[in-house]
Amino acid sequence: MRREATMTGPQELLAPLNEVEIRVGLVTRRIGTTVHLFQEVESTNDEAAALADRGEAEGAIVIAERQRRGRGRMGRRWESPRGLGLYLSVILRPMIPPQSAPLLTLMGAVAAADAIERTTGLTTALKWPNDLIVHGRKVGGILGEMAADSSGLLHVILGFGINVNQAEADFDEELRRIASSLRIEADRPIDRTAMVRSFCESLDGWYERFLCDGPLPILEHARRRCLTVGRMVMARSGDQEISGFAVEMDDLGRLVIRDARGALHHLVAGDVTLAG
């Protein structure tokens, strides 16, 4: 587990985000047209879901300086130290079947990778399904959650958790091998306000492309960034554990694994460890 961050950098790194500054220069069609900025919440995904249930418009974003109960894939805790990271969730209301919703998480990963590269110059890879990797270490992840009823998909919440300005000392020792921040990898402080704008603009463009052209452009970009395909992996999906070779990411965004017997397994979601 990471420790709560201490003031390890210049005071300006801990300056709070400002809604007006976020909006200045933001050019988007949908994403970020409404901004809900909090000092502290339980979870930005939970706040966004509550807003969506009350009818908040598509594209509204929820940002917090700190999450008390931030979470990642499979319910794992996502440490969210105050003023150092980017904790952002967005409400989407696409007219797609619920079974296609996982593609939006992949879209979010592609958009986040593009935004990181544009803001920091750091080449950013993806580890299926939703980890953001820089120089071999995880700097962030995306959590997609949906609500649906008998009529179909009601909304999707895409949550982004990015380690932005943490220093090495802000991570517990056992995590330093696998986790990092953009500040560490770029060797300089990162402007979080610029990062928020970049995320909104990147996601806005990719979402528009998804609505107009479908998932194939997203899949093409995700495949180019993906570290998982072509590697031996160990995967857990629900109660199922699979070891084998990651053959491809198929046209539904699923990871296809060939086990030792030659059987193919198609994972919609899960926890994947690179084994070789």
N, C-alpha and C positions, 0 to 999 in steps of 0.2 A: 504494500500500500504506500502511496505517496503521502508525505507529511503536508500539513497545512503550510502554505508558503510563507516565508519570512521576507522581510524587506531586504532582498539581496542585491537589488539594482538601484539605479537612480530613482529619486522620488517620482519623477514624471512617468515612469513605467506603471505606477500604481494609480495614476490619475484616472478618475472614473470616465466611462464613456458618456457622451453627450448626444442626445437625440438630434438637436439642431445641427451639430457638426456632422453627424452621420448623414443627414439629409442633404447637406450642401454638396452639390455636384453629383448626387446620385441620379443616374439615368436608367430607369427600369420601366417596364410596362406593367408588371404585376408585383414582383417581389419587393417588399420594403415600402410599399405605398402607405402602409400603416405600421408604425413602430411602437411596441410596448416595451419600455425599458425599466427594469427593476434592479434595485440594489441587491436583493436576495430573494430567492424562491426555493421551494422544495425541488422543483424540476421544471425547466423551460418547456419540455414536452407536455407535462401535466398542465401547465398554465395555458399553452397553446390549444390543447385538447378542450379545456374548459371554455375557452373563448370560441372555438369552433362550434361547440355544442350550443352556444348562445347566439350563433349566427354570424360570427366575425367573418369578414370577407377573405376570399382567397388572396394569398400573397402577404397577409399580415405576418409580421415577425415578432417573436418574443426574445428579448436578450436579457441576461442577468449578469451582474458582476460576480455573483457567487451562487452556486446551487448547494443546498443542504443535502439533497438526496439525488444528485445526478446519477444517471445509470447508463450503462452500455448494453451491448448484446448479452443475451442470456441472463439479464437482471444484475449483471456485475456493477459494482459501484464505480462511478467515474468521479475521481477527485477533481474538485472545481475551486481552486484557491482564488480568493478575492483579487480582482484586478489584474490577473496575470494571463488568463486564458480567454477564449471566445466560446461562449455558451449561448447558442442561438437555435431557435426552432421556428419553422415556417409552416403555415397552413396552406395546403393544396386541396383543390376540389376538382380533380380531373374526371371527365366522363369516360371511365374505363372500368372493365370488370374487376372485382376484388382480386382475382388471381393474378392480375397484371401489376398489382401495387408494388411487389418487390422490385420491379424494374425502376421505380422512382428512387429507391435507396441507392441503387447503382448509379442512377443519374446524379444524385446528390454527391456521391463519391467523385465522379468525374468533374462535376462543377467545383467541388472543393479543391481538388488537385490543381485544376486550372487557376483558381483564385490564389492559391498559395504560390504557384510558380510566378504569376503575374506580379504579386506583391513583394516577394522575397527573392525571386530568381532561383529558388531551390527546386531541382528536379524531384517530382513527387510521384511515387508509385502506389499501386493499390494491392493490398492483400485481400483476396476474396473472403467475405463479401463486401466489407465496408471499412477496412483499416487504411489509414493514410500513412505511408512509409517514406521517410527521408533518410538517406545514407544508412539504410538497414534498420532504423529504429522507428517505432510508432510515435507519430506526433498528433494523431487525432483519429476520430471515427465518426460514423454516421449511424443514427438509430432511426429507422422508419417504423411508424406505428399507424394503424388505420382503424377506422370505425365504419361498420357496414350494417345494413339491415336487410330485410327481405326484398327491398327495392334496389339494392346494390350498394355501391361505395358511397359513403357520406363525406368522408374527408381522409386525408393522409397528413400526418405530422412528420416532418423531417427534422430531426435534431442533430446539431453539429457540436461536437466537443473538440476543441483544438488547443493544444498546449502552445501558447504564443510566447510569453516572456518569462517563463520559468528558467532559473539557473540550475546547474547540476546539483547544487546543494538543496534544491527544493524537491528532489526526488529521493526516496529511500534508496539505500545502496543497492539492494537486490534488483531494483527496477532500472538502474542506469544503463544496463546492457541492452535493454529492449525498448526503453521509453526515452523520449527526448522532447525538445521544444524547438520552435522555429528560431528563437533567439540563439539557442545553443548551436544549431546547425548553420545558421547564417553568420554567426559570430558578431551579431549586432542587435540592438533593440529593434522591435517591430512595432510599427504604428497600428494599434488595434482598430482605430477608427477607419483607417484606410483598408484594413483587412475586412471589416464588416461591409463596407461599400463594395469591395471586390467580390466578396461572396454573393451579395445580393445581385450584382450585375451578371456574374457568371451563371448563377442559378437561374436567373431570369431568361438568359439566352438559351440555356440548355432546356429549360422547361418549354419555352416557345417552340424549340426545335422538336421536342418530344410530341407536343400536341399537333404539330404540322406534319412531321415526317415519320412519326412512330419511333420505336426503340432502336432500330438498326444503327443510326449514327452514334448513339450512346454506346451500344455494344461494341462497335468498331473501336472507339476511343478507349473503352474500358479494357478491351483485350490487349491493346498496345501498352497499357500501363500495368497490366496484371502480372504480379510476381509469382502467382500460384500455379498457373498452367505450365505444364512441362516439368513439374517437380513431384517427388514423392511426398505424400501428405498423410497426416492422421486427422480424421474428421469426426466430430460428434454432432449428430443432428437428432434432437430429442433423446430417446433412449438408445439410439443406434450409434455404434462406433464402426468406422470404416478406415482401413489403411489401404493405400494403393497409389496409383499414378494419376495425377490430375491431367486429364486428356484435353479438355477444352471448357470454355464457357459457351453454353449453347444459346440459341436465339431467344430463349426465355430468361436468360441471365443465370441459369443454373450451372453449378459446377459439376462436371461429369468426371467421375473417378472410376478407374478400372482397378478392381482388386486382384489379388494373386491368382484367383481362379478364372480371371478374364471377364467376370460379370461387371456390368456398368451400373453405376449408381448416380442418380441425378439429384443433387442437393439444392433445394430452394433456399435454405438458410442453414446456418450451423457454425460451429467453432472449428477452425482449421489451423493446424500446426504444420509448418514446413518441416519435413523430415530429411530432406536431402536434395 
